[in-house]
Amino acid sequence: MMPSLGITRCSKMLRTHQKPLSGYALRDAGWNALVRSLGLVNATRFILQYESGYGEYAKIKRELFKSKSVGDISMEIERCMAKCPKKSDS
């Protein structure tokens, strides 16, 4: 028997009325969904597959992070986020 691909669940999700999100809200919700599903390190690795950079930015990024692993970078992000005031959902 073939494994279920969740077609029924996906078609129900497509029929559900969803409020359009602003660009920021869409990126925020997408990022949060990735982190919930994959964890911070793997979500970051996933995004980096699509955000390879170009021009001088790529050179600067390679130099800036050459001695750091994805885990090191994610720990720095978590430390910074812990210092930031929490945004309200108003």
C-alpha positions as CSV (number, residue, x, y, z in Angstrom):
1,M,0.0,0.0,0.0
2,M,1.3,3.5,-0.9
3,P,1.8,5.9,2.0
4,S,-0.7,8.7,2.2
5,L,0.5,12.0,0.8
6,G,-2.0,14.0,2.8
7,I,-4.0,15.0,-0.4
8,T,-7.3,15.2,1.5
9,R,-5.8,17.3,4.2
10,C,-4.1,19.6,1.7
11,S,-7.3,20.0,-0.4
12,K,-9.2,21.0,2.8
13,M,-6.5,23.5,3.6
14,L,-6.8,25.1,0.1
15,R,-10.6,25.4,0.4
16,T,-10.3,27.2,3.8
17,H,-10.7,30.9,3.6
18,Q,-7.5,32.6,4.7
19,K,-7.0,36.2,5.4
20,P,-4.1,37.6,3.2
21,L,-1.1,38.6,5.3
22,S,1.1,41.6,4.7
23,G,4.7,40.9,3.5
24,Y,6.2,41.2,6.9
25,A,3.5,39.0,8.6
26,L,3.8,36.4,5.8
27,R,7.6,36.2,6.3
28,D,7.2,36.1,10.1
29,A,4.6,33.3,10.0
30,G,6.6,31.3,7.4
31,W,9.8,31.6,9.5
32,N,7.9,30.6,12.7
33,A,6.4,27.6,10.9
34,L,9.8,26.5,9.6
35,V,11.3,26.8,13.1
36,R,8.4,24.9,14.7
37,S,8.7,22.1,12.1
38,L,12.5,21.9,11.6
39,G,14.0,23.6,14.6
40,L,16.1,26.8,14.5
41,V,19.3,25.2,13.1
42,N,17.6,23.3,10.3
43,A,15.3,26.1,9.4
44,T,18.3,28.4,9.1
45,R,20.1,25.8,6.9
46,F,16.9,25.5,4.7
47,I,16.7,29.3,4.2
48,L,20.5,29.4,3.4
49,Q,19.9,27.0,0.5
50,Y,17.8,29.8,-1.1
51,E,19.6,32.8,0.1
52,S,23.1,32.3,-1.2
53,G,23.8,36.0,-1.7
54,Y,25.6,37.7,-4.6
55,G,28.1,40.4,-5.3
56,E,30.2,41.8,-2.4
57,Y,27.6,40.6,0.1
58,A,28.5,37.0,-0.6
59,K,32.2,37.7,-0.1
60,I,31.5,39.7,3.1
61,K,29.2,36.9,4.5
62,R,31.8,34.2,3.8
63,E,34.5,36.2,5.6
64,L,32.2,37.2,8.5
65,F,31.0,33.6,9.2
66,K,34.0,31.6,8.1
67,S,34.9,30.3,11.5
68,K,31.3,29.8,12.7
69,S,29.0,26.8,12.4
70,V,25.2,27.2,11.8
71,G,24.8,26.1,15.4
72,D,27.2,28.9,16.6
73,I,25.2,31.5,14.6
74,S,21.8,30.2,15.8
75,M,23.1,30.4,19.5
76,E,24.1,34.1,18.9
77,I,20.7,34.8,17.4
78,E,18.9,33.2,20.4
79,R,21.1,35.2,22.8
80,C,20.2,38.4,20.9
81,M,16.5,37.6,20.8
82,A,16.5,36.9,24.6
83,K,17.8,40.5,25.1
84,C,15.2,42.0,22.7
85,P,11.8,43.2,24.1
86,K,9.0,40.9,23.1
87,K,6.7,42.2,20.4
88,S,3.0,42.4,21.3
89,D,0.3,40.8,19.1
90,S,-1.8,43.9,19.0
